[in-house]
Amino acid sequence: MPRKHTLTKADTKDSFDRIAKTHKRKGYFLYDELTKRKITGIFPGATREFKLNTYGLKWDQIKYLADVFKEIAEKYGIRVEE
């Protein structure tokens, strides 16, 4: 949904949180995957709901962030729509 601010709440109950229930690292798998790709700021263990702030990022950085989430989803078999 379009926003007039840079803070976006991500609700991943039907995607990353579902993977966390069966993954060996539980909720830390998403933190690990993001850290490997040099994305920081998410709390370890947060997979159900978290907030992303894109303030100050360039468009290529925002695209990278979106692509990383798509890549992680595809890695764990979560269907991704364009």
Secondary structure as a PSIPRED ss2 file (coil, helix, strand):
# PSIPRED VFORMAT (PSIPRED V4.0)

   1 M C   1.000  0.000  0.000
   2 P C   1.000  0.000  0.000
   3 R C   1.000  0.000  0.000
   4 K C   1.000  0.000  0.000
   5 H C   1.000  0.000  0.000
   6 T C   1.000  0.000  0.000
   7 L E   0.000  0.000  1.000
   8 T E   0.000  0.000  1.000
   9 K E   0.000  0.000  1.000
  10 A E   0.000  0.000  1.000
  11 D E   0.000  0.000  1.000
  12 T C   1.000  0.000  0.000
  13 K C   1.000  0.000  0.000
  14 D C   1.000  0.000  0.000
  15 S C   1.000  0.000  0.000
  16 F H   0.000  1.000  0.000
  17 D H   0.000  1.000  0.000
  18 R H   0.000  1.000  0.000
  19 I H   0.000  1.000  0.000
  20 A H   0.000  1.000  0.000
  21 K H   0.000  1.000  0.000
  22 T H   0.000  1.000  0.000
  23 H C   1.000  0.000  0.000
  24 K C   1.000  0.000  0.000
  25 R C   1.000  0.000  0.000
  26 K C   1.000  0.000  0.000
  27 G C   1.000  0.000  0.000
  28 Y H   0.000  1.000  0.000
  29 F H   0.000  1.000  0.000
  30 L H   0.000  1.000  0.000
  31 Y H   0.000  1.000  0.000
  32 D H   0.000  1.000  0.000
  33 E H   0.000  1.000  0.000
  34 L H   0.000  1.000  0.000
  35 T H   0.000  1.000  0.000
  36 K H   0.000  1.000  0.000
  37 R C   1.000  0.000  0.000
  38 K C   1.000  0.000  0.000
  39 I C   1.000  0.000  0.000
  40 T C   1.000  0.000  0.000
  41 G C   1.000  0.000  0.000
  42 I C   1.000  0.000  0.000
  43 F C   1.000  0.000  0.000
  44 P C   1.000  0.000  0.000
  45 G C   1.000  0.000  0.000
  46 A C   1.000  0.000  0.000
  47 T C   1.000  0.000  0.000
  48 R C   1.000  0.000  0.000
  49 E E   0.000  0.000  1.000
  50 F E   0.000  0.000  1.000
  51 K E   0.000  0.000  1.000
  52 L E   0.000  0.000  1.000
  53 N E   0.000  0.000  1.000
  54 T C   1.000  0.000  0.000
  55 Y C   1.000  0.000  0.000
  56 G C   1.000  0.000  0.000
  57 L C   1.000  0.000  0.000
  58 K C   1.000  0.000  0.000
  59 W H   0.000  1.000  0.000
  60 D H   0.000  1.000  0.000
  61 Q H   0.000  1.000  0.000
  62 I H   0.000  1.000  0.000
  63 K H   0.000  1.000  0.000
  64 Y H   0.000  1.000  0.000
  65 L H   0.000  1.000  0.000
  66 A H   0.000  1.000  0.000
  67 D H   0.000  1.000  0.000
  68 V H   0.000  1.000  0.000
  69 F H   0.000  1.000  0.000
  70 K H   0.000  1.000  0.000
  71 E H   0.000  1.000  0.000
  72 I H   0.000  1.000  0.000
  73 A H   0.000  1.000  0.000
  74 E H   0.000  1.000  0.000
  75 K H   0.000  1.000  0.000
  76 Y C   1.000  0.000  0.000
  77 G C   1.000  0.000  0.000
  78 I C   1.000  0.000  0.000
  79 R C   1.000  0.000  0.000
  80 V C   1.000  0.000  0.000
  81 E C   1.000  0.000  0.000
  82 E C   1.000  0.000  0.000
